[in-house]
Every structure is written in C-alpha cells, then in structure tokens.
Amino acid sequence: MFDLDFSGKLVLVTGASRGIGKAIALEFASHGAVVCGTATSQKGADDITAYLNGNGEGYVMNALDNESVDAFFNAVAQKHDVPYVLVNNAGITRDTLLMRMKDQDWNDVIQCNLTAQMRLAKLCSAKMMKKRQGRIISIASIVGETGNAGQCNYAAAKAGLIGFSKSLAKEVASRGITVNCIAPGFVATDMTASLNPEQLKAWTDTIPLKRAATAEDIAGSALFLASDLASYITGTVIDVNGGLYCG
C-alpha cells in the first residue's frame, strides 16, 4: 500500500521563504520530512528555521552566485544524509520587452532560473545515484510552454528547465531517480494580492476553473511527484494551471 510518509527523508527546497517554496517546505515537513530550505538573506533563512519548527532549517543561498549554490549544498551534505528530494523553486523575473532588455536582465534570469537549478540537480543526482533513489522536481511555468510578451528571458529559462529535466530524466532513470517539472499557471501570491477586484476577475475569467491556483495546489503536486505514487513518472511536466493551457 502506498503512503505519503517522508519520515527520515531529506528534502531540499530552494526559495522557501515565502509563496510556493514555503508551501512546499511546509507540506513535506507535515509528512515527516527533514526540510532544508533556502532564502537570499539570513533573516529569510531564520524565518524558515522558525516555521519548520524543528523539522529542518533555513540556509542562505544566492542563486545568482554559483559559489553560494555550492556552499549551500556542501553545508547540507556536512550535516545531513543524501537528499531524497530536490525541489528547484527559487526564481526571479526581470520583465521587459526584448528591445529594452539589458544584457544583465537576461543573464540574471538565466543564471537564477536555469543555471543554478542545473547546478543543484547535478550535485544532488551525483549523491542520489550512489543510493539508487531520488526525486528531482523543478518548478517551471506555463510561460515556458506558451511564451509571454515581455518575458523572453523568463520564458527561455523555464523552457530550458523543461528540456533539461527531460534530458536528465533519461540519464538517471536507470539509477532509480525520477526528474519532473511542475508548470504553474496564475498563482495567488503576495504580488497578485495587490490586484484590485476588477484586475483579479480579468485574470481568473481566462481560467476554465475560474480561480487562481494557491501555493498549496503546487505543493500538493510536488508531494505527489516525490511519493511512491509517482514512482513510474519521469521526464514529464505536470501542468497546474486550471485548464488555462492544455499541453
């Protein structure tokens, strides 16, 4: 019989100080996992430690800096066992039309949303292969599947993350590791909370299910992909968008 017990299993969640990452970290912690979450500041890392309440701790990681990414992984490796789950969630946006986009806006988004994800997946999968088990889950986006004006850098990074995950899935499947993506659509976050009712309705009217996703909707999908229930699912994208895009 399958269950969702992650007791004793180590789960890494990047970008866990708020929003989707926080919801994912709390979901795994509630099912017994030891969670190591990242934030870009020490205060954010301390907040993660506080809300995990003994079920893990927060670390500082700047995804724009490869040395910081490596330092996070090494710090976790020194204290804990091999990660069973990696959830690549940390990401940024630098939205503008391509004609106005600065090189730094492109480079930062690709580094944070793709290169840092690749780096952590490489570090984790090397350890997972020795254990012959593991789950790598990356938070992509509907934008990586459909494109979006003003987000050429973000769309390129998320589409690249999908292609990367599909390729890595083929490389590590024989070692018992699955690699998948979750592609959220419109998610209710701190940012969207600032929309007025008319703006929010305009967004949700385009969604067949007539509501935005919650962070918990995304977290539930991550928990499923990490569980035994999804042991035969790899190299795929789970669209969590209320029917906004049916790939």
ABEGO torsion letter per residue (X at the ends): XBBABABGBBBBBBGAABEAAAAAAAAAAAAGBBBBBBBABAAAAAAAAAAAGGAEBBBBBBAABAAAAAAAAAAAAAABBBBABBBBABBBBBBBBAAABBAAAAAAAAAAAAAAAAAAAAAAAAAAAAAGBEBBBBBBBAAAAAEBBGAAAAAAAAAAAAAAAAAAAAAAAAAGBBBBBBBBBBBBBAAAAABBAAAAAAAAAABAAGBBBBAAAAAAAAAAAABAAAAABBGBBBBBAGGABBX
